Amino acid sequence: MSRIASTSSPSLAAAASRASRARLAASSTRPAAPTPLLHQRTAVRSLRSSHTAASSASSRPVLHVSDTFTQQSATSNRTFASAASHTVDSDIVIVGAGVVGLGLACDLVASGAVGKPAAHAAAPITIVEASDLARLRSWTADRAAYLASHPSTSSSNTLDWENRVISLTADNLAWLRRIGVYPYLVEHRLRPVSAMRVWDSLSGALLDFDSADLEPGAASQISAMVEISNLQQAMLRFLEQGPGKDAVSVQDGVKVDGILPGSKVEAGSAVGEKDPWPVVGLSSGKGVRARLLVGADGPNSPVRRYAGIGDYGWAYNRKGLVGTLRCHAAEAGEPPVGYTAYQRFLPSGTIAFLPLSDSSASMVWTLEPQVAAALTMLHRDTAGSSHEPLARLVDAAFRLPWAHIERLFERVVAYTNHALPEGVRRDWSWLSAEIPDEAQWVERALGEPLPESSTGDVPPKIASLDAKSVASFPLNLKHADAYLGASLNGASPLPSGVLAGAMAAVGLAPQGAGQGAGRGRTVLVGDAAHTIHPLAGQGLNLGIADVRSLSATLRRAMQAGQDVGSYNALKPYARERYWENQKMLSAVDHLHWLYAGVPVPLAQQADGGRRQRSVDGLVKSAAKEVVGRGVVWARSTGLEVINELGFVKNAFMRQAGSTSRQTRSLHSSHRPRAGARQVVQIRMHSSGTGPLASDAYTGIQNGDAATTSTPSLASLTPSQRRALQDMLRVDHSGEIAANTIYQGQADMFGALGDKTNRDMAVEMWQTEKKHLDVMRALLRQHNVRPSLLLPLWSVAGRVLGGATALLGPRSAMACTEAVESVIGEHYDDQLKELATILEQEEKAHPSLPLLSDIIREFRDDELEHLDTAVEHESQQAAGHALLSAVIAAGCRGAIWVASRV
């Protein structure tokens, strides 16, 4: 079994790198399928950080504390007085035993990354949780005992449902099956959601989703409703009674007193380490020192504070009211709950009906704080009564026009604000009578009945809400500045700090991003990294996606022999998840404001707009009316159009089942992807000895049929011929942009008098010049027109290069890293496409194998530039995560456009 390798000296890493490259050159010249860029990058970085990767990494490495560090820890300085008596070492310490923290440990155990520790050694993974988990340990037994004592009833009808539930995506549900946690769930308390109905309360425009419309072979459900406690108890049993029994130590009922960087003792004095292991002091008087500290400890994360990571975001001035709904039985003429979720967009926020059983559902209702407080008081005063007013209000929220709902809200709030004599209880009987009267009035005014649940347009009517289930919580958006504490280290105050400040001022970057003072060996997942509005049900699903990405990143690092706590080992996780999460946070945030931040048309306000006219005046009211009506019309038209486009709705459902395409491909199983090479390829520098493939087009070698004649490609399909043409057009556009980026950087550094960085940019520019010359020749040979947007690529490249150079060398290198990463990945995709074409061509034109060799050569050159950027501290640029993500997204967008225009 292999161990996590300690970081070696640069000389040893360089020697290992040279030796591995030499072995590759001797054993392989042209792989059958290109190795994905991520594996190439991991391999190169691992050889530079560990001299043991080539000799000790096994196909299924096992993670545990290294003997070397165990010996060092015996003399380490104890950071906390309370932990001085006993401090243990653990490779991974996870703070927080929620679904995210437990899920990470389960994934690592299931994948084989974590094995049993040696005798008398600490468990490789330690989970620290402040709350007592005894309730979760007996959760399954308690429900089984209840069923045994009530044999004539069904748990779904009588046993209370918890108000903390999640709509677990089909993809994450499949993940639970793959890692072996699913059998530990109480399965009869899962409810599949196969359809969803979403509509606008002001216009009636709707979207109907049905998993039956998905293509064959897709998931048979959109998601599954499950109590969060059910997930937690299943994961806890998996770790304590199943495969994780000896590999994971769960310490619950202990709080984190503090976290400080560890130190070592030299010559009798404590000396701070360059990359210290964090020491977590516990309320039990013990301490645990971590090679990697994972913050899965929620929005107020102590790990995030220790790491020096700030966050940014805003409150929505809304609260989420949750509760368990009990629906009328069939005897009352109501249909069963079924498998459809309902969501209605009201100007105050959304209300959602999420099925739990044939007669139960969960409610999530976004409300203004004063309304949420009033409805909570209403429920407290009337729970258990024969006609619960809150149940009638929930029915009204799904059926009545907004003007009448708003009027009811105003009356309820006013009544709760009215002071009563001491000892006098509020009499809510007026509200129970008011709602039917309101509904009857609406029917008379509209001339038609309100929607009924028998048609499936609205959910079944509500009989009651469980007494202890109603609660509210504030809604806000938060996103951490970075996911890795090391990302914040060494940021330049000038002018990169100006970039971070300027981007933060306009809301494009987090406050405090890249300002230094970060601590390494820390990583954030779940709510510790991001908090999202619940209207899309993606909060915990994003956290699980974080877990799956981080687990895969750690496995790759272990396979390459890297130190799992090092920045280079963890960087792929941050790069994958930060932008994906930011996109989802932004989309949900804009969706909320599209409905809750738009003026309501005067005719649909409770008083017909009289109050607004008196406050705003005629001109301002008229302007708001135009804006309100225009936005309502536009968003409603959009909903109706999307509802007619089946393929668009299917895309939304697939997205609901899998949070990102990258995550799906990375975690589809614990086996390598079909067709992918299982060995890690170390790329060779393109300027090695011997002629290069591109020399055939630059006059260094004499031309032949491969460079002078045009292939007919008659045997290819139209889509393959088009793919080949798009390939050359995109590559030509990319080389134009790369040339102008380095030219812009060289010019700016020269103007600033920075000769060192100017010469570095010029050197990389020279390589790109050759690439461009070859691409021009290829366009001519294959009769492919260049992109019509070449002037745009030239200007954009020059501006991007000059601007990032002006912000500082690290920002320029961050730009290089982002651009070359995207280009390298794109070249890998093209190599796969060419391999498919070459397999189909029985007698391939000699230009096609040559093109494949050229693209492979160019890819290696781009990755050399990426190496240069990383070695010159690109990750330490201000706002690195956001800056590189934005640049990478722009590059991908440009590739898509160039292939078509």
Long-range contacts (C-beta under 8 A, 24 or more apart in sequence): 1-58, 1-61, 1-62, 1-115, 2-56, 2-57, 2-58, 2-61, 2-62, 2-558, 2-561, 3-56, 3-62, 3-64, 3-66, 3-67, 4-63, 4-64, 4-66, 4-91, 4-291, 4-558, 4-561, 4-562, 4-563, 4-564, 5-50, 5-51, 5-52, 5-53, 5-56, 5-66, 5-561, 5-562, 5-563, 6-50, 6-66, 6-68, 6-69, 6-563, 7-49, 7-50, 7-275, 7-563, 7-566, 8-49, 8-50, 8-51, 8-52, 9-51, 10-48, 12-51, 13-47, 13-48, 13-49, 13-50, 13-51, 14-48, 15-51, 16-47, 16-50, 16-51, 16-53, 16-54, 17-44, 17-47, 17-48, 17-682, 19-54, 20-47, 20-54, 20-682, 21-682, 21-684, 21-685, 24-681, 24-682, 24-684, 25-684, 25-688, 28-681, 30-853, 30-856, 31-677, 31-681, 32-677, 32-835, 33-675, 33-676, 33-677, 33-831, 33-832, 33-835, 34-828, 34-831, 34-832, 34-835, 34-856, 34-859, 35-676, 35-677, 35-680, 35-681, 35-828, 36-676, 36-825, 36-828, 37-821, 37-824, 37-825, 37-828, 37-863, 38-556, 38-572, 39-556, 39-680, 39-681, 40-680, 40-681, 40-682, 40-683, 40-824, 40-863, 41-572, 41-821, 41-863, 41-866, 42-556, 42-557, 42-560, 42-562, 42-572, 42-680, 43-560, 43-680, 43-681, 43-682, 44-682, 44-683, 44-863, 44-867, 45-560, 45-562, 45-568, 45-569, 45-870, 46-557, 46-560, 46-561, 46-562, 46-569, 47-560, 47-682, 48-568, 49-562, 49-563, 49-566, 49-568, 49-569, 50-560, 50-561, 50-562, 50-563, 52-561, 53-560, 53-561, 53-562, 54-561, 56-561, 57-558, 57-559, 57-560, 57-561, 60-112, 61-113, 61-558, 61-559, 62-112, 62-113, 62-114, 62-115, 63-91, 63-92, 63-108, 63-113, 63-114, 63-115, 63-124, 63-125, 63-554, 63-558, 63-564, 64-91, 64-114, 64-115, 64-117, 64-118, 64-121, 64-124, 65-89, 65-90, 65-91, 65-117, 65-121, 65-122, 65-124, 65-291, 69-291, 70-121, 72-264, 73-289, 75-264, 75-265, 76-262, 76-263, 76-264, 76-265, 76-289, 77-262, 77-263, 77-264, 77-265, 77-270, 78-279, 78-287, 79-260, 79-261, 79-262, 79-263, 79-279, 79-281, 79-287, 80-257, 80-258, 80-260, 80-279, 80-281, 80-287, 82-257, 82-281, 82-282, 82-283, 82-285, 82-287, 83-279, 83-281, 83-282, 83-285, 83-286, 83-287, 84-287, 85-285, 85-286, 86-285, 86-286, 86-287, 87-279, 87-286, 87-287, 87-288, 87-289, 88-122, 88-126, 88-286, 88-287, 88-288, 88-289, 89-122, 89-277, 89-288, 89-289, 89-291, 90-122, 90-123, 90-124, 90-125, 90-126, 90-249, 90-288, 90-289, 90-290, 90-291, 91-124, 91-125, 91-290, 91-291, 91-292, 91-564, 92-124, 92-125, 92-126, 92-290, 92-291, 92-292, 92-294, 92-554, 92-564, 93-125, 93-126, 93-127, 93-128, 93-278, 93-280, 93-288, 93-290, 93-292, 93-293, 93-294, 94-125, 94-126, 94-127, 94-128, 94-294, 94-296, 95-128, 95-256, 95-280, 95-293, 95-294, 95-295, 95-296, 95-297, 95-301, 95-302, 95-303, 96-127, 96-128, 96-129, 96-295, 96-296, 96-297, 96-298, 96-301, 96-526, 96-528, 97-127, 97-128, 97-129, 97-131, 97-133, 97-232, 97-236, 97-250, 97-252, 98-228, 98-232, 98-296, 98-298, 98-526, 98-527, 99-166, 99-228, 99-231, 99-232, 99-235, 99-526, 99-540, 99-543, 99-544, 100-296, 100-525, 100-526, 100-527, 100-540, 100-543, 100-544, 100-546, 100-547, 101-127, 101-129, 101-294, 101-296, 101-297, 101-525, 101-526, 102-127, 102-232, 102-235, 102-236, 102-239, 103-181, 103-235, 103-544, 103-547, 104-294, 104-296, 104-525, 104-547, 104-550, 104-551, 105-235, 105-239, 105-244, 105-248, 106-179, 106-180, 106-181, 106-235, 106-238, 106-239, 106-244, 107-179, 107-547, 107-548, 107-551, 108-551, 108-554, 108-555, 109-238, 109-239, 109-243, 109-244, 109-247, 109-248, 110-178, 110-179, 110-180, 110-181, 110-243, 110-670, 111-179, 111-551, 111-555, 111-670, 112-670, 113-551, 113-554, 113-555, 113-558, 114-244, 114-247, 114-248, 115-247, 116-246, 116-247, 117-246, 117-247, 122-249, 123-246, 123-247, 123-248, 123-249, 124-247, 124-248, 125-244, 125-247, 125-248, 125-249, 126-248, 126-249, 126-251, 126-288, 126-290, 127-239, 127-248, 127-249, 127-250, 127-251, 128-251, 128-254, 128-256, 128-280, 128-282, 128-288, 129-250, 129-251, 129-252, 129-253, 129-254, 130-252, 130-253, 130-254, 130-255, 130-256, 131-252, 131-253, 132-252, 132-253, 133-232, 133-236, 133-250, 133-252, 133-253, 135-229, 136-229, 136-232, 136-233, 136-236, 137-233, 137-236, 137-237, 137-240, 139-186, 139-229, 139-230, 139-233, 140-186, 140-233, 140-237, 143-186, 143-189, 154-357, 155-188, 155-189, 156-188, 156-189, 156-356, 156-357, 156-358, 156-359, 156-360, 157-357, 157-358, 157-359, 157-360, 160-324, 160-466, 160-468, 160-469, 161-189, 161-227, 161-324, 161-356, 161-357, 161-360, 161-362, 161-466, 161-469, 162-227, 162-228, 162-229, 162-324, 162-469, 163-322, 163-323, 163-324, 163-362, 163-466, 163-469, 163-470, 163-471, 164-227, 164-228, 164-229, 164-322, 165-225, 165-226, 165-227, 165-228, 165-354, 165-356, 165-362, 166-225, 166-226, 166-227, 166-228, 166-231, 166-537, 166-539, 166-540, 166-541, 167-193, 167-223, 167-224, 167-225, 167-341, 167-354, 167-537, 167-541, 168-223, 168-224, 168-225, 168-226, 168-231, 168-540, 168-541, 169-222, 169-223, 169-541, 169-656, 169-657, 169-658, 169-659, 170-219, 170-221, 170-222, 170-223, 170-224, 170-656, 170-657, 170-658, 171-219, 171-657, 171-658, 171-659, 171-663, 171-664, 172-541, 172-544, 172-545, 173-223, 173-224, 174-219, 175-544, 175-548, 175-667, 176-234, 178-669, 178-670, 180-238, 180-242, 180-243, 181-234, 181-235, 181-238, 182-234, 184-233, 184-234, 184-235, 184-237, 184-238, 184-242, 185-226, 185-230, 185-231, 185-234, 186-230, 186-233, 186-234, 189-226, 189-227, 189-230, 189-356, 190-224, 190-225, 190-226, 190-230, 191-224, 191-225, 191-226, 191-339, 191-355, 191-356, 191-357, 192-220, 192-221, 192-223, 192-224, 192-225, 192-339, 193-221, 193-222, 193-223, 193-224, 193-225, 193-339, 193-340, 193-341, 193-354, 193-355, 194-220, 194-221, 194-222, 194-339, 194-340, 195-222, 195-339, 195-340, 195-341, 196-222, 196-340, 196-341, 196-342, 196-343, 197-340, 197-341, 197-342, 197-343, 197-456, 197-457, 198-342, 198-343, 198-344, 198-345, 198-639, 199-343, 199-344, 199-345, 199-639, 200-345, 200-595, 200-632, 200-635, 200-636, 200-639, 201-344, 201-345, 201-346, 201-347, 201-401, 201-402, 201-405, 202-347, 202-402, 202-600, 202-601, 202-604, 202-632, 202-636, 203-632, 203-633, 203-636, 204-636, 205-635, 205-636, 205-637, 205-639, 205-640, 205-643, 206-639, 206-640, 206-643, 207-639, 207-642, 207-643, 207-649, 208-643, 208-649, 209-649, 209-652, 209-653, 211-653, 213-646, 213-649, 213-650, 213-653, 214-650, 214-653, 214-654, 215-650, 218-654, 219-657, 221-339, 222-341, 222-653, 222-656, 222-657, 223-537, 223-656, 223-657, 225-354, 225-355, 225-356, 225-362, 228-540, 251-282, 251-284, 251-288, 254-282, 254-283, 254-284, 254-286, 255-282, 255-283, 256-280, 256-281, 256-282, 256-283, 256-297, 256-302, 257-281, 257-282, 257-283, 258-302, 259-293, 259-302, 259-303, 259-306, 260-306, 261-519, 262-289, 275-520, 275-521, 275-565, 275-566, 276-521, 277-521, 277-565, 278-306, 278-519, 278-521, 278-522, 290-521, 290-565, 291-521, 291-563, 291-564, 291-565, 292-521, 292-522, 292-523, 292-554, 292-564, 292-565, 292-570, 293-521, 293-522, 293-523, 294-522, 294-523, 294-524, 294-525, 294-550, 295-522, 295-523, 295-524, 295-525, 295-528, 295-529, 296-525, 296-526, 296-528, 296-543, 297-528, 298-526, 298-527, 298-528, 299-478, 299-527, 299-528, 299-531, 301-524, 301-527, 301-528, 303-522, 303-524, 303-528, 304-480, 304-524, 304-528, 306-485, 306-519, 306-522, 307-484, 307-485, 307-488, 307-518, 307-519, 307-522, 307-524, 308-485, 308-488, 308-517, 308-518, 308-519, 309-480, 309-481, 309-482, 309-483, 309-485, 309-488, 309-518, 309-522, 309-524, 310-480, 310-481, 310-510, 310-511, 310-512, 310-513, 311-478, 311-479, 311-480, 311-481, 311-510, 312-478, 312-479, 312-481, 312-504, 312-509, 312-510, 312-511, 312-512, 313-476, 313-477, 313-478, 313-479, 313-531, 314-476, 314-477, 315-474, 315-475, 315-476, 316-475, 316-476, 316-477, 316-533, 316-592, 316-596, 317-368, 317-369, 318-348, 318-349, 318-366, 318-367, 318-368, 318-369, 318-474, 318-475, 318-596, 319-366, 319-367, 319-368, 319-369, 319-372, 319-373, 319-472, 319-473, 319-474, 319-475, 320-364, 320-365, 320-366, 320-367, 320-372, 320-472, 320-473, 320-474, 320-475, 320-534, 321-363, 321-364, 321-365, 321-366, 321-367, 321-372, 321-375, 321-376, 321-470, 321-471, 321-472, 322-362, 322-363, 322-364, 322-365, 322-469, 322-470, 322-471, 322-472, 322-473, 323-362, 323-363, 323-379, 323-390, 323-465, 323-466, 323-469, 323-470, 323-471, 324-356, 324-360, 324-361, 324-362, 324-363, 324-465, 324-466, 324-469, 325-353, 325-360, 325-361, 325-362, 325-363, 325-391, 325-394, 325-462, 325-464, 325-465, 326-359, 326-360, 326-462, 326-463, 326-464, 326-465, 326-466, 327-359, 327-360, 327-361, 327-459, 327-460, 327-461, 327-462, 327-463, 328-460, 328-461, 328-462, 328-463, 329-359, 329-463, 332-461, 332-463, 333-454, 334-453, 334-454, 334-460, 334-461, 335-453, 335-454, 335-460, 336-460, 337-361, 337-459, 337-460, 340-456, 340-459, 342-398, 342-458, 342-459, 343-535, 344-397, 344-398, 345-595, 346-397, 346-402, 346-405, 346-595, 347-402, 347-406, 347-595, 347-596, 347-598, 347-600, 348-406, 348-409, 348-596, 349-535, 349-592, 349-595, 349-596, 350-535, 350-595, 351-394, 351-397, 351-398, 352-535, 352-537, 353-398, 353-459, 361-459, 363-394, 363-465, 364-534, 365-394, 365-397, 366-475, 366-533, 366-534, 366-535, 366-596, 367-472, 369-474, 370-413, 371-409, 371-412, 371-413, 372-472, 373-416, 373-472, 374-409, 374-412, 374-413, 374-415, 374-416, 375-412, 375-470, 376-470, 376-471, 376-472, 377-416, 377-426, 378-412, 378-416, 378-428, 378-431, 379-465, 379-470, 380-470, 381-425, 381-426, 381-428, 382-428, 383-464, 383-465, 383-467, 383-470, 384-464, 384-467, 387-432, 388-463, 388-464, 388-465, 389-428, 389-431, 389-432, 389-435, 390-465, 390-470, 391-462, 391-463, 391-464, 391-465, 392-431, 392-432, 392-435, 392-436, 392-462, 393-431, 393-435, 394-462, 394-465, 395-435, 395-461, 395-462, 396-435, 396-438, 396-439, 398-458, 398-459, 399-439, 399-450, 399-451, 399-458, 400-438, 400-439, 400-442, 400-450, 401-442, 401-604, 402-600, 402-604, 403-603, 403-604, 403-605, 403-606, 403-608, 404-438, 404-441, 404-442, 404-606, 406-605, 406-606, 407-438, 407-606, 408-434, 408-435, 408-438, 410-606, 475-533, 475-534, 476-531, 477-531, 477-532, 477-533, 477-585, 477-589, 478-530, 478-531, 479-510, 479-529, 479-530, 479-531, 479-581, 479-582, 479-585, 480-510, 480-524, 480-528, 480-529, 480-530, 481-510, 481-511, 481-512, 481-513, 481-514, 481-881, 482-513, 482-514, 482-518, 482-574, 482-578, 482-880, 482-881, 483-523, 483-524, 483-525, 483-529, 483-573, 483-574, 483-577, 483-578, 483-881, 484-518, 484-520, 484-522, 484-523, 484-524, 484-567, 484-570, 484-571, 484-573, 484-574, 485-518, 485-519, 485-520, 485-521, 485-522, 485-523, 486-518, 486-519, 486-520, 486-521, 486-522, 486-567, 486-570, 486-875, 487-514, 487-518, 487-567, 487-574, 487-875, 487-876, 487-880, 487-881, 488-513, 488-514, 488-515, 488-516, 488-517, 488-518, 489-516, 489-517, 489-518, 489-520, 489-876, 490-516, 490-873, 490-876, 491-515, 491-516, 491-810, 491-876, 491-877, 491-878, 492-808, 492-810, 492-876, 492-877, 492-878, 494-808, 495-806, 495-807, 495-808, 496-807, 496-808, 496-810, 496-811, 496-877, 496-878, 496-879, 497-878, 498-807, 499-807, 499-811, 499-878, 499-879, 499-883, 500-878, 500-879, 503-879, 503-882, 508-882, 509-879, 509-882, 509-883, 510-879, 510-882, 513-878, 513-879, 513-881, 513-882, 514-876, 514-877, 514-878, 514-879, 514-880, 515-878, 520-565, 520-566, 520-567, 521-565, 521-566, 523-550, 523-570, 523-573, 523-574, 525-550, 529-577, 529-581, 530-581, 530-585, 532-584, 532-585, 532-588, 533-588, 533-589, 533-592, 535-588, 535-591, 535-592, 536-584, 536-587, 536-588, 536-591, 538-584, 538-588, 538-659, 541-659, 542-581, 542-584, 542-659, 545-577, 545-580, 545-659, 545-660, 545-663, 546-573, 546-577, 546-581, 548-663, 548-666, 548-667, 549-573, 549-576, 549-577, 549-663, 549-666, 549-667, 550-577, 552-666, 552-667, 559-680, 560-680, 567-875, 568-870, 571-875, 574-881, 575-881, 575-884, 575-885, 576-662, 576-663, 576-666, 578-881, 578-882, 578-885, 579-881, 579-885, 579-888, 579-889, 580-659, 580-660, 580-662, 580-663, 582-882, 582-885, 584-659, 594-631, 594-635, 595-635, 598-627, 598-628, 598-631, 598-632, 599-624, 599-625, 599-627, 599-628, 600-628, 601-625, 601-628, 601-629, 601-632, 683-859, 683-860, 683-863, 684-860, 685-860, 685-864, 686-857, 686-858, 686-860, 686-861, 686-864, 692-857, 693-850, 693-853, 693-854, 693-856, 693-857, 694-770, 694-771, 694-774, 694-854, 694-857, 694-858, 696-850, 697-773, 697-774, 697-777, 697-778, 697-854, 698-770, 698-773, 698-774, 704-846, 705-846, 705-847, 706-845, 706-846, 706-847, 706-849, 706-850, 707-777, 707-781, 707-847, 707-850, 708-781, 709-781, 709-845, 709-847, 710-781, 710-782, 710-783, 710-847, 711-782, 711-845, 711-847, 711-848, 712-845, 713-845, 715-840, 715-841, 715-842, 716-837, 716-840, 716-841, 720-836, 720-837, 720-840, 723-833, 723-837, 724-782, 724-837, 725-782, 725-784, 726-899, 726-900, 727-830, 727-833, 727-834, 728-775, 728-778, 728-779, 728-782, 728-784, 729-779, 729-784, 729-785, 729-786, 729-787, 729-898, 729-899, 730-787, 730-826, 730-895, 730-898, 730-899, 731-775, 731-778, 731-830, 731-855, 731-858, 732-772, 732-775, 732-776, 732-778, 732-779, 732-786, 732-787, 733-786, 733-787, 733-789, 733-790, 733-793, 733-894, 733-898, 734-823, 734-826, 734-894, 734-895, 734-898, 735-768, 735-771, 735-772, 735-775, 736-772, 736-790, 736-793, 736-794, 736-797, 737-793, 737-794, 737-796, 737-797, 737-819, 737-894, 738-768, 738-771, 738-772, 738-797, 738-819, 738-823, 739-765, 739-768, 739-769, 739-772, 739-797, 740-793, 740-794, 740-795, 740-796, 740-797, 740-798, 740-801, 741-797, 741-798, 741-800, 741-801, 741-815, 741-816, 741-819, 742-768, 742-801, 743-797, 743-798, 743-801, 744-797, 744-798, 744-799, 744-800, 744-801, 744-802, 744-803, 744-805, 745-801, 745-802, 745-804, 745-805, 745-812, 745-815, 747-802, 748-801, 748-802, 748-805, 748-806, 749-805, 749-809, 749-812, 752-805, 752-806, 754-809, 757-805, 757-809, 757-812, 760-868, 760-872, 761-801, 761-805, 761-812, 764-816, 764-865, 764-868, 767-861, 767-865, 771-858, 771-861, 774-854, 778-851, 778-854, 781-847, 782-847, 787-898, 787-901, 788-901, 789-897, 789-898, 789-901, 793-894, 793-898, 796-894, 800-887, 807-877, 807-878, 808-877, 808-878, 809-872, 809-873, 810-872, 810-873, 810-874, 810-876, 810-877, 810-878, 811-877, 811-878, 811-883, 813-868, 813-869, 813-870, 813-872, 813-873, 813-874, 813-877, 814-869, 814-874, 814-875, 814-877, 814-880, 814-883, 814-884, 814-887, 815-883, 815-884, 815-887, 816-865, 816-866, 816-868, 816-869, 816-874, 817-866, 817-869, 817-870, 817-874, 817-875, 817-884, 818-883, 818-884, 818-885, 818-887, 818-888, 818-891, 819-887, 819-888, 819-891, 820-862, 820-863, 820-865, 820-866, 820-869, 821-866, 821-888, 822-888, 822-891, 822-892, 822-895, 823-859, 823-862, 823-891, 824-859, 824-862, 824-863, 824-866, 826-895, 827-855, 827-856, 827-858, 827-859, 827-862, 828-859, 830-855, 831-855, 831-856, 831-859
